[in-house]
Amino acid sequence: MVDAFSDRALAGNSAAVVLDARDLPTAELQRIARELQHAETAFPLPAREPQAAFHLRWFTPFSEVRFCGHATLAALHVLALEAQRIRVPAQGAARLAFTCKAGLFHAELSRQEGRLRAVFETPPTQFARQSVDGALLAALNLVPEMLDPDLPPHRALSEEGNLYLCLRDREALARVRGDPGALPALASRLGVVGFVPFARSSRPGVDAALRAVFADYGVVEDPVTGSASGHLALLLQQLTPAQLPRRLVFTQGDEVGRPGRIEIDLRSESDPASLRAWITGPATIVLRGELDL
């Protein structure tokens, strides 16, 4: 078990990583995820394409997902530090690729001040401006005056995309409470799986704080969400353009007692039409064990 996006135990976002599941059918992977009851359980499996080092699958207790940021960070740490299936040099970086339901992704692992640093691509997306009504805001315990008029709400145009709402300040962000009775129908109407309110930060070294409230996959609020952070970085680059390469730092999880930190790189070598966010952060392995099936 790994607490991702945190340099200490019992913070960040917890994920399980199950090794040696290559011979298990999908239904068994789902049962394991249901048994472990993490937001996501990662299963690193043998490579399915010659250019990939391994294949990753992620399951919530209810279903499989196409991509999961915090469980990818967890899996990379387990593969490098525990299983020693990724060799990370003392100097330089180990570069590899992995596949998943969302496609082929690249990762780089290095050592900095004695700690592993794992940075990896997240899926690209495009955005569309989205009007929001009182019913949606009420389902998040918000009112129209809490929205930042300079950055209007946008919806990610991708599978498992979210609706991003910029709020005026951290006080408004702290008010967010998801209504599990209302959000599923609202999410279905908008074609999203979650809602990501965020506030730009005045703290030195931090660009924004965010929260992620999901209407599907059995999760009410995710403590620290890598994939949503990657898309938020792309949205901020679209709405507040800056020269590439660009580094952004987000915080998440304070309101639910599991603070985490996500670092995002937008690289200049990326094709502007398919820009991807590379994300990283600390991770702490907190539990080791075996499953007897």
Backbone torsions as a table, in degrees:
resi	resn	phi	psi	omega
1	MET	NA	137.6	-174.5
2	VAL	-130.1	133.7	170.7
3	ASP	-93.5	103.1	-174.0
4	ALA	-85.1	148.6	-179.2
5	PHE	64.8	29.1	176.1
6	SER	-144.9	141.5	176.1
7	ASP	-95.3	12.0	175.8
8	ARG	-141.6	159.9	-178.9
9	ALA	-71.7	155.4	174.4
10	LEU	64.4	34.9	174.0
11	ALA	-144.6	-178.4	-177.7
12	GLY	64.0	-148.1	-178.3
13	ASN	-121.0	123.8	-175.6
14	SER	-82.1	136.9	175.9
15	ALA	-138.8	146.8	171.9
16	ALA	-96.4	145.4	175.5
17	VAL	-126.1	118.5	-176.8
18	VAL	-110.4	118.7	179.7
19	LEU	-91.2	163.9	170.4
20	ASP	59.0	41.2	178.6
21	ALA	-103.8	21.1	-171.8
22	ARG	-61.9	-29.9	-175.9
23	ASP	-96.0	4.4	-176.5
24	LEU	-91.7	137.4	177.0
25	PRO	-71.7	164.8	-178.4
26	THR	-56.7	-41.5	-178.1
27	ALA	-61.6	-34.2	178.5
28	GLU	-72.0	-37.7	175.7
29	LEU	-60.8	-41.9	178.8
30	GLN	-64.2	-39.6	178.9
31	ARG	-65.4	-37.3	177.3
32	ILE	-63.6	-45.5	178.6
33	ALA	-61.0	-38.2	178.2
34	ARG	-67.1	-36.9	179.0
35	GLU	-67.5	-41.2	-175.9
36	LEU	-77.8	-27.9	172.0
37	GLN	61.7	32.1	169.0
38	HIS	-88.2	161.5	175.2
39	ALA	-54.9	-43.6	172.6
40	GLU	-141.1	144.9	170.5
41	THR	-116.8	129.1	-178.2
42	ALA	-98.9	139.8	177.3
43	PHE	-124.7	99.0	172.2
44	PRO	-74.3	124.0	-174.7
45	LEU	-122.3	166.0	179.4
46	PRO	-57.4	149.7	-177.9
47	ALA	-61.0	144.6	177.6
48	ARG	-109.9	-8.9	178.8
49	GLU	-133.4	147.3	-174.0
50	PRO	-62.7	-28.3	-177.8
51	GLN	-84.9	-2.6	-176.9
52	ALA	-104.2	146.1	176.2
53	ALA	-82.9	-28.3	179.4
54	PHE	-165.1	170.7	176.4
55	HIS	-115.8	136.4	-178.5
56	LEU	-113.6	136.2	170.5
57	ARG	-127.6	145.8	-179.3
58	TRP	-130.1	137.3	179.1
59	PHE	-130.1	133.0	163.6
60	THR	-79.1	176.1	174.1
61	PRO	-62.4	-10.1	-174.1
62	PHE	-116.3	-29.3	-173.4
63	SER	-164.3	167.9	175.5
64	GLU	-85.1	146.7	178.2
65	VAL	-118.3	158.8	-177.1
66	ARG	-76.3	-35.2	-178.4
67	PHE	-155.0	145.0	177.7
68	CYS	-144.8	119.5	-175.6
69	GLY	-72.3	-50.7	-173.6
70	HIS	-69.3	-32.6	178.5
71	ALA	-75.9	-23.1	171.7
72	THR	-69.2	-45.8	176.0
73	LEU	-57.5	-42.8	178.4
74	ALA	-62.2	-45.0	-177.8
75	ALA	-63.6	-41.4	179.5
76	LEU	-63.2	-39.3	177.9
77	HIS	-66.5	-41.7	179.7
78	VAL	-66.7	-43.6	-179.2
79	LEU	-63.9	-33.2	-178.6
80	ALA	-86.2	-44.0	-170.6
81	LEU	-93.4	-34.5	-176.2
82	GLU	-99.5	-57.7	-178.3
83	ALA	-77.9	-20.9	-177.6
84	GLN	53.8	40.7	176.2
85	ARG	-94.5	-8.0	170.6
86	ILE	-119.9	119.9	179.6
87	ARG	-89.9	117.9	-178.2
88	VAL	-107.7	118.7	-177.1
89	PRO	-69.7	157.5	176.9
90	ALA	-65.4	-33.4	176.5
91	GLN	-122.5	147.9	-179.2
92	GLY	81.1	-160.4	-174.5
93	ALA	-140.0	149.0	169.7
94	ALA	-92.0	123.4	-178.3
95	ARG	-112.1	133.1	-176.7
96	LEU	-150.1	172.3	175.4
97	ALA	-129.4	151.7	173.8
98	PHE	-138.1	157.8	177.5
99	THR	-113.0	160.4	176.2
100	CYS	-159.9	-174.8	-179.3
101	LYS	-61.7	-25.2	-178.4
102	ALA	-87.8	-3.6	177.5
103	GLY	126.2	-154.1	-178.1
104	LEU	-103.1	132.4	-178.3
105	PHE	-132.6	153.4	-179.4
106	HIS	-109.8	152.4	179.0
107	ALA	-141.7	153.3	176.8
108	GLU	-132.7	129.7	-179.7
109	LEU	-121.6	133.0	-179.8
110	SER	-145.7	176.1	178.1
111	ARG	-117.4	130.4	178.8
112	GLN	-131.9	116.9	-179.8
113	GLU	52.8	42.1	175.7
114	GLY	81.5	-0.6	179.9
115	ARG	-114.6	149.8	177.3
116	LEU	-74.2	136.9	172.8
117	ARG	-121.0	116.6	-179.5
118	ALA	-116.2	117.6	179.5
119	VAL	-119.5	139.3	-174.5
120	PHE	-148.8	157.0	178.3
121	GLU	-72.4	151.6	170.1
122	THR	-120.6	163.8	-174.6
123	PRO	-64.2	143.9	173.8
124	PRO	-75.4	165.0	174.7
125	THR	-161.4	164.6	169.9
126	GLN	-114.3	165.5	-175.5
127	PHE	-128.4	153.3	173.5
128	ALA	-131.3	137.1	177.0
129	ARG	-62.7	139.9	-174.0
130	GLN	-132.0	122.8	173.5
131	SER	-75.6	147.2	179.7
132	VAL	-125.7	144.2	-178.1
133	ASP	-108.3	178.2	-177.7
134	GLY	-63.7	-32.8	-179.8
135	ALA	-64.2	-42.0	178.9
136	LEU	-66.3	-46.5	-179.9
137	LEU	-61.8	-41.0	179.0
138	ALA	-63.0	-35.3	179.3
139	ALA	-68.0	-16.6	175.7
140	LEU	-107.5	8.2	-179.4
141	ASN	63.7	37.5	-179.8
142	LEU	-120.6	164.4	173.3
143	VAL	-127.7	158.5	-174.8
144	PRO	-54.9	-32.6	-177.1
145	GLU	-66.7	-14.5	179.9
146	MET	-83.9	-12.0	179.6
147	LEU	-76.8	143.4	175.6
148	ASP	-79.7	115.9	-176.9
149	PRO	-69.1	-16.5	-178.3
150	ASP	-80.0	-22.7	180.0
151	LEU	-128.3	92.7	-176.1
152	PRO	-68.9	158.7	178.8
153	PRO	-59.9	142.9	177.5
154	HIS	-135.4	149.1	178.5
155	ARG	-111.4	133.4	175.8
156	ALA	-75.6	128.2	-176.7
157	LEU	-91.9	64.6	-179.5
158	SER	-148.4	161.3	174.2
159	GLU	-61.3	140.3	-177.3
160	GLU	59.7	33.2	177.8
161	GLY	-81.5	165.4	-177.9
162	ASN	-124.0	164.5	171.4
163	LEU	-98.8	127.0	-176.2
164	TYR	-106.5	126.8	-178.4
165	LEU	-125.9	116.6	177.8
166	CYS	-84.1	125.6	179.6
167	LEU	-102.1	161.7	-174.3
168	ARG	-66.5	-35.7	-173.1
169	ASP	-161.3	176.2	-179.4
170	ARG	-67.7	-28.4	178.1
171	GLU	-63.0	-41.8	176.7
172	ALA	-65.2	-40.4	179.3
173	LEU	-61.7	-38.1	-179.4
174	ALA	-67.0	-20.6	-179.7
175	ARG	-77.5	-15.7	-172.4
176	VAL	-60.3	127.7	173.5
177	ARG	-140.0	120.2	-178.7
178	GLY	-80.7	134.7	177.2
179	ASP	-93.9	104.4	-176.6
180	PRO	-65.5	-19.1	178.2
181	GLY	-77.6	-31.7	-174.8
182	ALA	-98.4	-31.2	-170.4
183	LEU	-65.5	-38.5	-178.8
184	PRO	-57.1	-44.0	179.8
185	ALA	-67.6	-37.6	178.1
186	LEU	-66.1	-41.6	178.6
187	ALA	-64.1	-41.1	179.1
188	SER	-63.6	-40.6	-180.0
189	ARG	-64.8	-36.8	-178.1
190	LEU	-88.0	-13.4	-177.8
191	GLY	75.2	37.3	178.1
192	VAL	-127.2	165.5	175.5
193	VAL	-105.8	-17.8	-177.3
194	GLY	-153.1	173.9	-178.2
195	PHE	-127.6	127.2	-175.1
196	VAL	-121.6	88.2	170.7
197	PRO	-75.3	143.2	179.5
198	PHE	-147.6	161.1	177.7
199	ALA	-136.2	133.6	175.2
200	ARG	-66.1	144.3	-170.3
201	SER	-102.5	145.4	171.9
202	SER	-99.5	-0.2	179.5
203	ARG	-74.8	135.4	177.2
204	PRO	-59.1	133.3	176.8
205	GLY	83.2	0.8	178.4
206	VAL	-128.1	128.8	-176.7
207	ASP	-92.4	-32.8	-178.5
208	ALA	-161.8	155.1	169.5
209	ALA	-115.3	142.8	-176.9
210	LEU	-138.7	166.0	171.2
211	ARG	-135.1	157.8	-178.2
212	ALA	-135.9	111.3	-179.2
213	VAL	-110.8	120.3	-174.7
214	PHE	-106.2	146.4	179.7
215	ALA	-106.1	3.8	-177.1
216	ASP	-141.5	178.1	176.4
217	TYR	64.2	13.4	174.5
218	GLY	74.9	9.5	-179.3
219	VAL	-105.9	132.8	176.2
220	VAL	-87.9	-60.9	174.3
221	GLU	-133.7	128.8	178.8
222	ASP	-86.2	132.3	-177.5
223	PRO	-63.7	-50.3	-178.7
224	VAL	-143.7	122.4	-166.2
225	THR	-120.8	106.5	-176.8
226	GLY	-67.2	-45.1	-177.1
227	SER	-66.0	-40.5	177.8
228	ALA	-65.9	-35.9	177.7
229	SER	-66.0	-40.3	177.5
230	GLY	-61.2	-44.0	178.4
231	HIS	-69.2	-35.4	177.0
232	LEU	-62.9	-38.9	177.1
233	ALA	-61.4	-41.4	177.7
234	LEU	-64.4	-38.9	179.4
235	LEU	-66.0	-42.6	179.2
236	LEU	-65.1	-34.7	176.3
237	GLN	-66.2	-34.2	178.3
238	GLN	-71.4	-42.3	-174.5
239	LEU	-87.0	-30.1	179.6
240	THR	-129.9	72.7	-172.1
241	PRO	-59.3	143.9	175.7
242	ALA	-143.3	160.3	-179.5
243	GLN	-65.5	139.5	175.4
244	LEU	-93.5	147.5	2.1
245	PRO	-72.1	151.0	-178.4
246	ARG	-132.5	134.3	177.0
247	ARG	-113.6	134.5	178.0
248	LEU	-125.6	149.1	177.4
249	VAL	-127.3	127.2	178.9
250	PHE	-119.0	151.9	170.7
251	THR	-118.7	152.5	-179.7
252	GLN	-159.5	154.4	173.7
253	GLY	98.4	-7.6	-178.4
254	ASP	-60.4	-39.8	-175.3
255	GLU	-70.7	-19.3	179.6
256	VAL	-110.0	12.7	175.1
257	GLY	76.2	18.2	178.4
258	ARG	-134.4	70.4	-174.7
259	PRO	-64.5	142.7	178.2
260	GLY	-145.4	166.5	-176.8
261	ARG	-134.8	128.8	179.6
262	ILE	-119.1	129.5	176.2
263	GLU	-108.6	134.5	-175.4
264	ILE	-127.0	133.0	174.1
265	ASP	-112.5	128.5	168.8
266	LEU	-106.6	113.9	-168.1
267	ARG	-95.1	144.5	-175.0
268	SER	-71.6	-22.0	-178.6
269	GLU	-79.3	-6.4	-179.0
270	SER	-72.4	146.0	173.6
271	ASP	-68.0	122.5	-177.9
272	PRO	-55.3	-29.5	-178.5
273	ALA	-74.2	-20.4	-179.5
274	SER	-134.4	42.6	-178.5
275	LEU	-59.6	133.5	176.9
276	ARG	-118.3	147.9	173.5
277	ALA	-91.2	134.5	171.2
278	TRP	-100.3	127.2	-175.9
279	ILE	-119.8	153.3	176.5
280	THR	-154.4	176.8	177.9
281	GLY	167.8	170.6	177.9
282	PRO	-70.8	164.3	174.5
283	ALA	-152.2	144.9	-176.4
284	THR	-128.3	119.1	176.0
285	ILE	-78.1	122.9	-171.9
286	VAL	-116.8	-15.1	-176.4
287	LEU	-151.7	137.2	176.9
288	ARG	-128.1	143.2	179.8
289	GLY	-173.9	-173.3	-179.3
290	GLU	-128.9	148.1	173.7
291	LEU	-103.8	125.7	174.6
292	ASP	-101.3	110.7	-176.0
293	LEU	-107.1	NA	NA
